């Protein structure tokens, strides 16, 4: 029994993380390691533009050092129950030229208000750049990235990114912190849900597809956004799957496994890179000159700008790499970091470091130029408000064709792990269907983590709702929660009686179980891959009730379901399937 369960877990892990081995024996022209050494061709957006060069040279000649450092600073907007808001101190920082970029700001009205501060109240009228974590959809939410990868459908994945860009850009967003291209092979790591899984080759193809989906063929088009390849580098190799943990790998493993998807993103013309939180062999990624300059720029020819992850310059101090924040900022910019996200290290310390000769103004100028060039290529100097169009916003969000695209991608992402006796599709003779489990009728869980500005309360279609909507005439669909996915409820049996009573009077049971949406994502590592809470106990009782059971697993990682593999006739892994996910499961 133990051996069979182990085999089942391994099989499921391979299927859920990704179908890792291609079935073709087609030869590849170069190895991953060789490809990571080849300089990428210059992207179309990086073509020479003498007018831009003259404009930026003139602008930079008029900028003070403090204003230049402002362009290297990225600060967050806030959120209240009434909507997005900006703290007064940050507004003043914008007006004084100390901040040139804002993230977590969206809606056409709000981004217009913030842009006015920069364009109408600052000395040089340099527009703001707005960024946001648009990972697997903006308003219309698609399946989590790991689920999309399991589809093996590059066109569908690119479509997901294309729709995301159309919706996000309609709300004033210029830039997404996506795609995450980290190779991940430890399912305990929470952020496995955000990437393409374990396979280097497929991950590289998906990196290209997502970059093109976001950026299109023209950065100046108002329905495209800048993409970000993250987290550079080897973030997915964190020891024991613990988020932010150290990475200790060989040079060959780094080049052959973890760098190729980033190189693929550069080949696709990605506009920006984001550093990772971790250290690589003792050097934090945000201070790693070998990665950020020697590899990324000198070997690969990357021509965009590099931003840190959230306060990762600051974290170089607790890493033990920097003695204080001032030194951390010096190490970061000298290594090749152009923009400081939320740490305010450049804002508070960089001018003094330049004055005292530890950072050259030339290094600052290089970083500033890269950021100003991107703002120019987006067309923001020509029209700072071109993305913040309330009429376009109203016409774009939640388009029927976007919802249908999300449904299509969700269908393609799902993995049928077992179907003994052709249990699926459900037979027409099934006149009563019981949907049971904590994820069966939970709207917040449908869209998973990192769901951008997605609506968790009203828009998502649950499995129960989808099954009801698509039930044949004369078929009834009923729901009972039955179990809990909360860790604290592992020993409880509240709800079991109601669920078992429903199961016994139904022709078939659809058990929808898995993980709560926030059990994956950042800072969401787990020590166990078992179904959390008391779900396993209820599942066993449902099977014992004698009715056919279909297990639908919703989670952001592979789960250990060896018992189900032996005892449940049909198993479907649905991931977190997105806004239209309930319809897709029913389909």
Helices and strands as residue ranges (DSSP letters): H 2-17, H 32-35, G 44-46, H 50-61, H 65-71, E 73-76, E 78-80, E 83-85, H 88-95, E 101-103, H 108-121, E 129-132, H 145-150, H 154-170, E 175-176, G 190-194, H 200-215, E 228-232, G 235-237, G 239-241, H 251-253, I 254-258, H 260-267, E 272-275, E 279-280, E 283-284, G 285-287, H 289-289, I 290-299, E 305-307, H 315-318, H 325-335, E 340-341, H 345-345, I 346-350, H 351-355, H 361-377, H 390-396, H 400-413, E 415-419, G 420-422, E 432-436, H 443-446, H 463-470, E 476-480, G 487-489, H 496-504, E 508-514, G 517-519, H 535-544, E 548-554, H 562-567, E 570-573, H 581-586
